[in-house]
Amino acid sequence: MRMEYVILFIIVIGCLALIWYLHRRFAVRERPVDLEAVHKAAQHGDVFAQYTLGLAYQEGRGVAPDQDKAALWYRRSAEQGHVEAQYALACLLDQGGHADEAHAWYTKAAVHGHAAAQKALSSEKWKTMAAPVTAPKSNAEPQKAADMSPEALDRLFQQAEAGDIDAQYNLGIMYYNGEGAPQDFGQAMNWFHLAAQQGDADAQFNLGLMIGRGEGVKKDPKISLQWFQKAAEQGHPEAKDIVAKMAKQ
């Protein structure tokens, strides 16, 4: 009999704890955002405040919902590397029909390990918009540019300018991802083009993607297809898949 009372007591305590937890959780969730303080911090570049402000405008927490303002603050946070903001911005852009830019932000979040972004990119919708190959060529400089010493970066540039195809490709990756240098699609395009002209299939594929998206150059589906075909002719699997799908359209 005593054991039954003990069990009943434990159950009651457990239920009360669950009720307390749920109350606390939803109370915090519904608590109005101090927009004045958050907005001030966001304007001063606080990445977390910018994300919080984006979330407030998206969900109407303490303010009328405004998707444009949500996107604006998510973008400012995302540009500083806030992974959740990158994913949230990608979702808003995706919902608004801006597929190319949405894919770019999904990719940035996915590269940083965001599970939902990785799952989103695995859907059939994005199969023809695969991100450029991001692994550096091993026989040039195996390190990521962001981890290189200034001397190693100098060597990479010297090798690329001397015509080393892998070094040219690696510089394209560096500028495309903004690792080791500010992101610059124009520079990425230049180095990929030099490597592609020497027959590098990955560089040809990346050129096809960038030209198809209008990254660093005016969007041109015909020229994009030409580079995909060059890569496909060398057996590049993703390029072959894209060329096959484009032929059916």
N, C-alpha and C positions, 0 to 999 in steps of 0.2 A: 504494500500500500504506500509506504514511504517513497519507494522508487518511482511510483506513478506520479506522486506529487513533485518529485525532483524533475522528472521528464517534462511534466506540464509547466513547471517554473521555467525551465530552459527554453521551451517553445515560446512562452509568453515574452521572455526577455529578448529572444531572437526576433519576434514580430515587432516589438517596440523599437529595437535597434534598426530594423529595416525601415519602419515608418519614419524614424528620425533621419536616417540617411537620405531617403527620398525627399523628405521635406527640405533638408539642407540643399540637396542638389538642385531642386527646382526653384528654391528661393534664390539661390545664387544665379541661376540661369535667367530668372525673370527680373533680377535687380536692375534698375535703370542705369544706363551708362552715364557717367559724369562727362558729358560730351565736351563741356568747356575745357576741362583739364586734359582730356584725351586729345582734343583738337589742337590745343596749344603744344602738347608734346609731339604730336604728329607733324605739325608745321616746323618744329625744330629738328625733324629728321629721325625721331624715335621710331624704329622699325616695328616694334611691337604695338605702339600706339597707332601707327598707320594701319596695321592689320586689324586691330580692334575697331577702329573707326570704319573700315571697310565692312567688317562683320555687322556693325551696328546699322549701317545704311542698308545692307543686304537684307537683314532679318527684321528691321524696324525696332531695334532695341533702344527705346528712349527717344526715337526720332522716326519720322515718317519714312517708309522704305523708299529708297532711291538707288536703282541699279547703276546709274551712271556715276554717281558719287562713290558707290561701293567699288566699282571698277577703278576709279581714279585712285582711291587710297590703297586698294589691293596692289595696283601697279607700282605705286611708290615703294611699298613694302617689298614687293617681289623683286624690284630692281636692285634692292639692297641684299637680296639673297634669302629672304624669308620663305621657306619652302611651302608652308601652309598657304601663304598669300599667293605664291606661284600657282598652286593647285586651284585655289579659289578663283583667281583671275582666269585661269584656263577654262574653268566650268562656266563662268559668266560669258566669256567670249564664245565658247562652244554653243551655249544656249542662244546667243545673239546672232549666230550664223557666221561668225568670223573664224572659219575652220583653220586657216593657215596659222594665224597668230595663236589660236587656242592650242594647236598641236605643238608649237614652239614652247609654250609655257608648260604644257603637260610634260614635254621632254625634259625641260630644266628641272622640274620637280622630281621626275622619275630618276634622273641621273643622281639626285641626292638621296635616293632611297625611299621616296614617298610611295607607299604601297598602292594607294588608290589611283595615283597617276600612272603607275606601271600597269595596273589592271586596265585603266582606260585605254592606254596605248595598245594593249593586246587585242582590242576589239577589231572586228573586220573593217570598221569605218576608216581606220587609220593605216590599213595595210599598204596603200600606195603613197603614203606620206611618211615612210620610215625616216628616222633621223640619220644624218650622215654617220659613217663609221667613225667612232670616237677613239679607237685604240691607236696609239702611235706606232709607226713602223719600228720594229725591233732593232734593225741593223743600223739605224741612224742615232737617235737619242731615246732610249727606252723609258726615261723618266717623263712624267708629266711636266709641261713647261712651268707650271706654278711651283714645282719643287726643284727646278734647276737653279744652279748658281749663275751669276752674271756671265762667268767665263763659259759655261756650257751653252748658254743662250747665244753668246757671240759665235761660238763654234757652229751652232745650228744655222745661224744666218749666213756664215761664211760658206758652209757646205751647200746651202740652198742656192746662194748666189753663184756658186761654182757649177751648178747644174745637178747636184745630188737629188735624185727624184724622191727619196724617202724624206730627206730634210725639207724639201718643198712641201710635201704632203703634210708633214708634222707641223709646219708653220701654218698651213691652212687650218688644221685642227685647232691650233693654239688661238688663232684669231677668231675662228668660228665660235668657240666655246668661251672666249674671254679668259683663258687661263695663261697667266704669265704676261698678258698684255690686255689692254682694253678690247672688248669685243668690237670687231670691225669686219663686217661682211664683205666690204670692198677688198680689203687685204686678203681675207680668206679666199675670195673668188680668184684673186690674182695668183696666189700660190697653188691653189688647186688646179688652175688652168695650166700653169707651167708644168706641173706633174702630169696632168692629163694629156698634154701634148706629147709627152714622152712615153705615153702608153700605160700609165698607172690606172688600173680599172677602178679602184676605190675612189680616186680623184675624179675620174670621169663620172662615176655614179653620183658623187657629191655635187658636181657641177650640174648634173641633170636635176637634182633636187633643188638646189639653190635657184637656178634659173626658172624652174617650174613654180617656185614659191615667190619669186621676185625678191630674193634676198641679195642685196648688194648690186642688183641690176634689174632692169625692167623685166617683168614676167613675160616669158616667151615659150609657150608650149611646144612649138616646132623645134626650136633649138634644144630645149630640154630633152625632147624625145631623141634627138640626134646623139646626145651624150649618153643617154640610157642605152641606146643601140650599140654604141662603141663599147660600153662596159659589158653589155650582154654578149657581144661577139667574143669577148675574152672569158666568158663563162661566169660572170658575176651573177650569183643566184637571185639577189633582190632586183637587179636591173632586168634580168630575164623575165621575172614575174611581172614587173611593171610594164615592160614592152608588150607582153602577152595581153595584159588587161587593157592597155591603151588601144591595141589592135581591135579589140572587141567593141570599143565605144563608137 
